[in-house]
């Protein structure tokens, strides 16, 4: 089933994957790819963000749902607690929180 295959690919790329890359990996045309993406979005299994790749508009696809912290987030966990979220009243997952990911990227940039 192509939906299941696409979802597995997206879930294996927790930092997101370009829709154009998925289309090439699955060897499907853009119309079929768009239909599958829309179906997965309707089922709230993935989300997408606009992105420019090689001068063309595409989308970066992200899994929805927390499957554990990514490698870059592990550095910020102390005693099993992700401290920057303490006191946050948003009901979200650290992996998909825009505010938190912006903060994480700033921390990484400072370390570089």
C-alpha positions in Angstrom: 0.0 0.0 0.0 1.6 3.3 -1.1 0.3 5.3 1.9 2.0 2.9 4.4 5.2 3.0 2.4 5.2 6.8 2.3 4.4 7.1 6.0 7.3 4.7 6.9 9.7 6.8 4.8 8.5 10.1 6.5 8.7 8.5 9.9 12.3 7.4 9.3 13.2 11.1 8.5 12.3 12.8 11.8 14.0 16.0 10.6 11.7 16.0 7.6 12.0 15.0 4.0 11.3 16.9 0.8 8.1 15.7 -1.0 10.1 15.7 -4.2 12.6 13.3 -2.7 9.8 10.9 -1.5 8.4 11.0 -5.0 11.7 9.9 -6.5 12.2 7.2 -3.8 8.8 5.7 -4.4 9.1 6.2 -8.1 5.6 7.8 -8.4 4.4 10.8 -10.3 3.8 14.1 -8.6 0.0 13.8 -8.9 -0.1 10.5 -7.1 2.4 11.7 -4.5 0.2 14.7 -3.8 -2.9 12.6 -3.4 -1.1 10.3 -0.9 0.3 13.3 1.0 -3.1 14.9 1.2 -4.6 11.7 2.5 -1.9 11.3 5.2 -2.4 14.9 6.2 -6.2 14.5 6.4 -5.6 11.5 8.8 -3.2 13.8 10.9 -0.3 11.4 10.3 2.0 14.0 8.8 2.4 17.7 8.4 4.1 19.8 5.7 5.9 23.1 5.4 6.6 25.1 2.2 10.2 25.0 1.1 12.3 26.1 -1.8 14.6 23.4 -3.2 16.8 24.0 -6.2 14.8 27.1 -7.0 11.5 25.2 -7.1 8.6 25.2 -4.6 8.2 21.9 -2.8 7.2 20.8 0.7 9.1 19.3 3.6 7.1 16.5 5.2 7.3 15.7 8.9 5.8 12.9 10.9 3.3 13.8 13.5 3.6 12.0 16.8 6.4 11.7 19.3 8.7 8.7 18.7 11.3 9.8 21.1 13.9 12.6 21.0 16.1 12.9 18.0 19.9 12.8 18.4 20.3 16.5 18.5 17.6 16.8 21.3 19.3 14.2 23.5 22.0 16.7 24.4 19.3 18.9 26.1 17.8 16.2 28.3 18.9 16.2 31.9 17.7 13.5 34.2 15.0 12.6 31.7 13.5 16.1 31.7 13.6 18.4 28.8 14.1 21.6 30.9 13.3 24.3 28.3 9.7 23.0 28.3 9.2 23.4 32.0 6.3 25.8 32.6 5.2 25.7 29.0 1.4 25.5 28.7 1.3 24.4 25.1 0.2 20.8 24.5 2.7 19.8 21.9 5.6 17.3 21.3 9.1 18.7 21.5 9.9 17.3 18.1 7.2 19.3 16.4 7.1 22.5 18.5 8.2 25.4 16.4 9.2 27.6 19.4 11.3 24.8 20.9 12.9 23.8 17.7 13.9 27.4 17.1 15.5 27.5 20.5 17.3 24.2 19.9 18.7 25.5 16.6 20.0 28.6 18.4 21.7 26.5 21.0 23.3 24.4 18.3 24.5 27.5 16.5 26.0 28.8 19.7 28.0 25.6 20.2 29.4 25.7 16.6 
